[in-house]
Amino acid sequence: MKIEILNQEGKKIKEKQTILFEEPVREDIICKVVEAEKIWQPYATQIYAGMKGPASGNVTHRRHVWKTDRGKGLSRIPRKIFWRRGTQFSWEGAIVPSTKGGRRAHPPKAKINLKKINKKELKKAFMSALSYISQPDELKKKYTSLKGKKIRESFPIVIESKTLELKGTKFLAMLKHILGEELYSVAIQKKTVRAGIGKMRGRKYQQTAGVLLVVGKDEDKKINGIEVVKSSELIVRDLASNGARIVVFTEPAIEELEKFVKGEGASEDDKVKKKVRVDRRKIRSVKNKAKKIKSKSKKKNSEESVEWETIKEMN
């Protein structure tokens, strides 16, 4: 497939042959991989929730002894003692699920069972998603405000790397010129307050999808209202979550994606280390652990240096 590479003015500079957008669209595989790539948040109760009260061992389950519960019409559950007069006790049930303030019977466990996707199937879904976003009809299904309107028919949109040097307003003006008024109206992300009771359940704001800018691994761009992803971190969920998304590629990003599809472009060091393309769900926890380890090591080093200085002063 031939793609057009556009400059800052939106004019075609050259054409390039690529294999990225020729795969037949398989929506079933795309949906399967998008579901597997969701970032799941662990949800569970505290370990000893409902079991902190000193209730076990207070009641004796034998007859004719002190602190027994036999012959009093009491259920055989753990009980807390509030007061007593001789052999008379004021008890209240605790710990078990049927009591006030007790533990839950079968609470949710903090385990995430991630769906396993085969390598070939994941590659098939990725190639299929690239073809999926290059169809104007599919874009209109996701962005409902585009129904019945004329939009540009030449997809995908590829720009040269020099356009990333433009600053905020100039870059947005260039993007509006390339996309057109209809696409640009839905390209910038809009954040609004959610309607309904969801505001009180940790999801006060909702945000539109907007346009996705895919850049090379050595490129960078920060601009409000546009999501920027590097080609090495691009996943199927970024491209085709709940429908085809408006995506703008840079020329180096296209070249890197071609190398990834062909299995080329890995340096000798990468081949020795055998780095695997992993999704971002597993990277986040690893990064947080690394930060904690670094902070602990810094604290230890600072404490050791203080001790060493005090020893020197004493000597």
C-alpha positions as CSV (number, residue, x, y, z in Angstrom):
1,M,0.0,0.0,0.0
2,K,1.2,3.5,-0.9
3,I,1.0,6.2,1.8
4,E,1.5,9.9,1.4
5,I,3.9,11.8,3.7
6,L,2.7,15.4,4.4
7,N,4.7,18.5,5.3
8,Q,3.8,21.4,7.7
9,E,1.5,22.9,5.1
10,G,-0.4,19.6,4.5
11,K,1.1,19.1,1.0
12,K,2.4,15.8,-0.2
13,I,6.2,15.5,-0.2
14,K,6.6,11.9,-1.3
15,E,5.0,8.5,-1.4
16,K,6.1,5.4,0.4
17,Q,5.3,1.7,0.0
18,T,4.4,-0.1,3.2
19,I,3.0,-3.4,4.4
20,L,1.4,-2.0,7.5
21,F,-2.2,-1.3,6.3
22,E,-2.8,-4.3,4.0
23,E,-4.0,-6.9,6.6
24,P,-7.6,-8.0,6.4
25,V,-9.7,-6.6,9.4
26,R,-10.6,-9.2,12.0
27,E,-12.8,-7.4,14.6
28,D,-13.2,-10.6,16.7
29,I,-9.4,-10.8,17.3
30,I,-9.1,-7.0,17.9
31,C,-11.9,-7.2,20.6
32,K,-10.3,-10.1,22.3
33,V,-6.9,-8.4,22.5
34,V,-8.3,-5.1,23.6
35,E,-10.1,-6.9,26.4
36,A,-6.9,-8.6,27.5
37,E,-4.9,-5.4,27.4
38,K,-7.2,-3.5,29.9
39,I,-5.4,-2.2,32.9
40,W,-7.1,-4.0,35.9
41,Q,-6.9,-2.4,39.3
42,P,-6.6,-5.0,42.2
43,Y,-9.7,-4.8,44.5
44,A,-9.9,-6.6,47.8
45,T,-10.7,-6.1,51.5
46,Q,-8.0,-5.7,54.2
47,I,-6.4,-9.0,55.4
48,Y,-7.9,-8.9,59.0
49,A,-10.9,-6.8,58.3
50,G,-13.7,-7.7,60.8
51,M,-11.4,-10.0,62.8
52,K,-9.6,-7.5,65.0
53,G,-12.0,-7.7,68.0
54,P,-11.0,-10.0,70.9
55,A,-14.0,-12.3,70.6
56,S,-12.6,-15.8,70.2
57,G,-12.0,-17.9,73.4
58,N,-14.3,-15.8,75.6
59,V,-17.2,-18.3,75.6
60,T,-16.9,-21.8,76.9
61,H,-18.9,-24.5,75.0
62,R,-19.2,-26.9,78.0
63,R,-22.0,-27.4,80.5
64,H,-21.9,-26.6,84.2
65,V,-18.9,-24.3,84.0
66,W,-18.3,-20.6,84.3
67,K,-18.7,-18.5,81.1
68,T,-20.7,-21.2,79.4
69,D,-23.3,-20.5,76.7
70,R,-25.2,-23.8,77.2
71,G,-28.8,-23.5,78.5
72,K,-29.2,-19.8,77.7
73,G,-30.6,-20.0,74.1
74,L,-27.4,-18.6,72.6
75,S,-26.0,-19.5,69.2
76,R,-22.5,-21.0,69.2
77,I,-20.6,-18.1,67.7
78,P,-17.6,-16.0,69.0
79,R,-18.7,-13.2,71.4
80,K,-17.2,-10.1,72.9
81,I,-17.8,-9.4,76.6
82,F,-19.1,-5.9,77.5
83,W,-19.9,-6.3,81.2
84,R,-20.6,-9.0,83.8
85,R,-22.2,-9.5,87.2
86,G,-20.9,-12.7,88.7
87,T,-22.0,-15.4,86.3
88,Q,-24.1,-13.0,84.2
89,F,-22.4,-11.7,81.0
90,S,-23.4,-9.1,78.4
91,W,-22.2,-10.7,75.2
92,E,-22.4,-9.6,71.6
93,G,-21.5,-11.7,68.6
94,A,-18.4,-10.8,66.5
95,I,-16.0,-11.9,63.8
96,V,-18.3,-14.3,61.9
97,P,-20.1,-12.9,58.8
98,S,-23.6,-13.0,60.3
99,T,-22.7,-10.5,63.1
100,K,-22.5,-6.8,63.1
101,G,-19.0,-5.6,62.1
102,G,-17.9,-9.1,61.3
103,R,-15.8,-10.2,58.3
104,R,-17.3,-10.8,54.9
105,A,-18.1,-14.4,53.9
106,H,-16.3,-14.5,50.5
107,P,-14.6,-11.1,49.9
108,P,-13.0,-10.4,46.5
109,K,-9.3,-11.5,46.4
110,A,-6.5,-9.3,45.2
111,K,-5.6,-11.5,42.3
112,I,-5.7,-10.5,38.6
113,N,-5.9,-13.3,36.1
114,L,-4.6,-11.7,32.9
115,K,-5.7,-13.3,29.7
116,K,-2.9,-15.0,27.8
117,I,-2.6,-14.0,24.1
118,N,-0.5,-16.0,21.7
119,K,2.4,-14.1,20.0
120,K,1.1,-14.7,16.5
121,E,-2.5,-13.8,17.5
122,L,-1.2,-10.6,19.1
123,K,0.7,-9.7,15.9
124,K,-2.3,-10.5,13.8
125,A,-4.5,-8.2,16.0
126,F,-2.0,-5.4,15.8
127,M,-1.8,-5.5,12.0
128,S,-5.6,-5.8,11.8
129,A,-6.0,-2.8,14.0
130,L,-3.7,-0.7,11.7
131,S,-5.9,-1.6,8.8
132,Y,-9.0,-0.9,10.9
133,I,-8.1,2.7,11.6
134,S,-7.5,3.4,7.9
135,Q,-11.2,3.0,7.1
136,P,-13.2,6.3,7.2
137,D,-16.5,4.4,7.7
138,E,-15.2,2.9,10.9
139,L,-14.1,6.3,12.2
140,K,-17.7,7.6,11.8
141,K,-19.0,4.7,14.0
142,K,-16.7,5.7,16.9
143,Y,-17.1,9.5,16.6
144,T,-20.9,9.8,16.3
145,S,-20.8,13.5,15.5
146,L,-19.2,12.7,12.2
147,K,-22.2,10.7,10.9
148,G,-23.5,12.2,7.7
149,K,-20.5,14.5,7.2
150,K,-17.8,14.5,4.6
151,I,-14.3,13.8,5.9
152,R,-11.0,13.3,4.1
153,E,-10.8,9.9,2.5
154,S,-7.0,9.4,2.4
155,F,-6.0,7.4,5.4
156,P,-3.6,6.8,7.2
157,I,-2.2,10.3,7.9
158,V,1.6,10.4,8.0
159,I,3.5,13.6,8.6
160,E,7.3,14.4,8.4
161,S,9.3,14.6,11.6
162,K,10.0,18.3,11.2
163,T,6.4,19.1,12.1
164,L,7.1,18.1,15.7
165,E,9.4,21.2,16.0
166,L,6.3,23.4,15.8
167,K,5.1,24.9,19.1
168,G,1.6,24.7,20.6
169,T,-0.7,26.9,18.5
170,K,1.2,26.5,15.3
171,F,1.1,22.7,15.6
172,L,-2.6,22.8,16.3
173,A,-3.1,25.0,13.2
174,M,-1.1,22.6,11.1
175,L,-3.2,19.7,12.5
176,K,-6.5,21.5,11.7
177,H,-5.3,22.2,8.1
178,I,-4.4,18.5,7.6
179,L,-7.4,16.9,9.3
180,G,-10.1,19.4,8.2
181,E,-12.7,21.1,10.3
182,E,-14.9,18.1,10.7
183,L,-12.2,15.8,12.1
184,Y,-10.5,18.6,14.0
185,S,-13.7,19.2,16.0
186,V,-13.4,15.7,17.6
187,A,-9.6,15.5,17.5
188,I,-8.9,17.6,20.6
189,Q,-9.7,15.8,23.9
190,K,-12.5,17.5,26.0
191,K,-12.8,16.9,29.7
192,T,-16.3,17.4,31.2
193,V,-18.0,16.6,34.5
194,R,-19.9,13.3,34.4
195,A,-23.7,13.3,34.7
196,G,-25.3,11.2,37.4
197,I,-24.1,9.5,40.5
198,G,-20.8,8.4,39.1
199,K,-19.4,11.7,40.3
200,M,-19.5,10.3,43.8
201,R,-17.8,7.0,42.9
202,G,-14.3,8.1,41.9
203,R,-15.1,9.0,38.3
204,K,-16.1,12.6,38.4
205,Y,-14.7,13.5,35.0
206,Q,-15.0,11.9,31.6
207,Q,-12.8,12.6,28.6
208,T,-13.2,12.1,24.9
209,A,-10.8,9.9,22.9
210,G,-9.4,12.6,20.6
211,V,-6.5,12.1,18.2
212,L,-3.6,9.8,18.8
213,L,-0.1,10.9,17.7
214,V,2.4,8.1,17.2
215,V,6.0,9.2,17.2
216,G,9.3,7.4,16.9
217,K,11.3,6.2,19.9
218,D,13.8,9.1,19.6
219,E,11.1,11.7,19.1
220,D,9.0,13.5,21.7
221,K,6.1,15.9,21.8
222,K,4.0,17.3,24.6
223,I,0.8,19.2,23.8
224,N,-2.4,19.6,25.8
225,G,-5.5,17.8,24.3
226,I,-3.5,15.3,22.2
227,E,-2.3,11.8,23.4
228,V,1.2,11.0,22.3
229,V,2.5,7.4,22.2
230,K,5.9,6.1,21.1
231,S,5.9,3.4,18.4
232,S,7.7,1.0,20.8
233,E,4.8,1.4,23.4
234,L,1.9,1.3,20.9
235,I,-0.7,-1.5,21.7
236,V,-3.9,-2.5,20.1
237,R,-6.0,-0.8,22.8
238,D,-4.5,2.5,21.9
239,L,-5.7,2.1,18.3
240,A,-9.0,0.4,18.4
241,S,-10.7,0.6,21.8
242,N,-14.5,0.8,21.3
243,G,-13.9,1.5,17.5
244,A,-11.4,3.0,15.1
245,R,-9.5,6.0,16.4
246,I,-8.1,9.0,14.5
247,V,-4.3,8.3,14.4
248,V,-1.5,10.5,13.0
249,F,1.9,8.9,12.4
250,T,5.3,10.4,11.9
251,E,7.6,9.0,9.2
252,P,10.1,7.5,11.7
253,A,7.2,5.8,13.6
254,I,6.1,4.1,10.3
255,E,9.7,2.9,9.7
256,E,10.0,1.4,13.2
257,L,6.6,-0.3,13.0
258,E,7.7,-1.9,9.7
259,K,10.8,-3.2,11.4
260,F,8.8,-4.6,14.3
261,V,6.4,-6.4,11.9
262,K,9.3,-7.9,9.9
263,G,11.2,-8.8,13.0
264,E,14.1,-6.6,12.0
265,G,15.9,-3.6,13.5
266,A,17.1,-5.2,16.7
267,S,20.7,-4.4,17.6
268,E,23.2,-7.0,18.7
269,D,22.8,-6.0,22.4
270,D,19.0,-6.4,22.2
271,K,19.4,-9.9,20.7
272,V,21.8,-10.9,23.5
273,K,19.4,-9.7,26.2
274,K,16.4,-11.1,24.3
275,K,14.1,-8.2,25.1
276,V,10.4,-9.0,24.6
277,R,7.7,-6.4,23.6
278,V,5.6,-6.3,26.8
279,D,2.4,-4.4,27.4
280,R,2.2,-1.5,29.8
281,R,0.2,-3.2,32.5
282,K,3.3,-5.1,33.7
283,I,5.7,-2.2,33.3
284,R,4.0,0.1,35.8
285,S,4.4,-2.1,38.8
286,V,8.0,-2.8,38.0
287,K,8.8,0.9,37.7
288,N,7.2,1.6,41.1
289,K,9.2,-1.2,42.7
290,A,12.4,0.2,41.2
291,K,11.6,3.7,42.6
292,K,11.1,2.3,46.1
293,I,14.3,0.3,46.0
294,K,16.2,3.4,44.9
295,S,14.7,5.6,47.7
296,K,15.6,2.9,50.3
297,S,19.2,2.6,49.0
298,K,19.6,6.4,49.2
299,K,18.4,6.5,52.8
300,K,20.8,3.8,53.8
301,N,23.7,5.5,52.1
302,S,22.9,8.8,53.8
303,E,22.6,7.1,57.3
304,E,25.9,5.3,56.8
305,S,27.7,8.6,55.8
306,V,26.3,10.3,58.9
307,E,27.5,7.5,61.1
308,W,31.0,7.6,59.5
309,E,31.2,11.4,60.1
310,T,30.3,11.0,63.8
311,I,33.0,8.3,64.2
312,K,35.6,10.6,62.6
313,E,34.6,13.5,65.0
314,M,34.9,11.3,68.0
315,N,38.3,10.1,67.0
